């Protein structure tokens, strides 16, 4: 029996080019904007983890586990480059709102944003 496909999740992800290297290497700043993005998008934060990569290249990763799924930022400060990934399940949360908030705070010169509906 074929069941009609249902959208079970929404995924917004993208690449941010030309970001301020000092800004995207600031672990506490990145964590704070992920937390604020989750609140704005009506997500329930379960836990957040951050780690900073040392050495010449640097970079930071921030992961927020939310009851609805996740938010992630990965940065390459030497390249002025960041990736942002926001996935949510259910109708309550708005992943695009979270993505756009993070992008506005990172202020890239160029932004490439993708959307995917995850269906059953």
C-alpha positions in Angstrom: 0.0 0.0 0.0 1.5 3.4 -1.0 1.2 6.0 1.6 1.2 9.7 0.6 4.5 11.3 1.3 4.5 13.7 4.2 7.1 16.3 5.0 8.6 15.3 8.4 11.4 17.8 8.5 12.8 21.0 7.0 16.5 21.5 6.4 18.1 24.9 5.7 21.9 24.9 5.2 24.4 27.0 3.4 27.9 28.4 2.9 28.9 31.9 4.1 31.9 33.4 2.4 33.9 36.5 3.3 33.1 36.5 7.0 35.3 38.5 9.4 38.0 35.9 10.5 38.1 37.3 14.1 34.3 37.0 14.4 34.0 33.5 13.2 36.9 32.4 15.5 35.1 33.7 18.6 33.7 30.5 20.2 31.6 32.3 22.8 30.1 34.6 20.3 29.2 31.7 18.0 27.6 29.8 20.8 25.5 32.8 21.8 24.1 33.4 18.3 23.2 29.7 18.0 21.3 29.9 21.3 19.5 33.0 20.3 18.7 31.6 16.8 17.1 28.5 18.5 15.0 30.7 20.7 13.8 32.9 17.8 12.9 29.9 15.7 10.9 28.3 18.6 13.3 25.4 19.2 13.9 23.8 22.5 17.6 23.5 23.4 18.7 20.2 24.9 22.4 20.8 24.9 25.2 22.8 23.2 28.8 21.8 22.5 31.6 23.9 21.2 35.1 23.3 20.3 37.9 25.5 18.9 40.6 24.1 16.6 44.1 25.3 17.3 47.0 25.7 15.0 47.5 28.0 12.1 44.2 27.4 10.5 41.9 27.8 13.6 38.2 27.5 13.3 35.3 26.7 15.6 32.4 24.2 15.6 29.2 24.8 17.5 26.5 22.2 17.8 23.1 22.7 19.4 21.0 19.6 20.0 17.4 20.8 20.1 14.4 18.6 20.7 13.3 19.3 17.2 16.8 18.2 15.7 19.9 20.4 15.5 21.8 23.6 14.6 25.5 23.5 13.6 28.1 26.1 12.6 31.5 25.1 11.4 34.1 27.8 10.6 37.4 28.1 8.9 38.7 31.4 10.1 41.8 31.5 7.8 39.4 31.4 4.9 36.7 33.7 6.2 34.3 30.8 5.6 31.5 29.2 7.6 28.9 26.6 7.1 25.5 26.7 8.8 23.1 23.8 9.1 19.6 23.9 10.7 17.3 20.9 10.6 13.9 20.7 12.4 11.1 18.2 12.6 7.5 19.1 13.1 5.6 22.3 12.3 6.4 24.3 15.4 9.9 25.5 14.5 11.2 27.6 11.7 14.7 26.6 10.5 14.9 29.4 8.0 14.4 32.0 10.7 17.3 30.5 12.7 19.5 30.3 9.6 18.8 33.9 8.6 19.5 35.2 12.1 22.9 33.4 12.2 23.8 34.6 8.7 22.9 38.2 9.7 25.2 38.1 12.7 28.1 36.6 10.7 27.5 39.2 7.9 29.1 37.3 5.0 30.0 39.0 1.7 28.5 36.1 -0.1 25.8 33.7 1.0 24.6 30.5 -0.6 21.4 29.0 1.0 19.8 25.7 0.3 16.5 24.2 1.4 15.4 20.6 1.6 12.1 19.1 2.7 12.6 15.7 4.3 9.7 13.5 3.6 8.5 10.1 4.7 
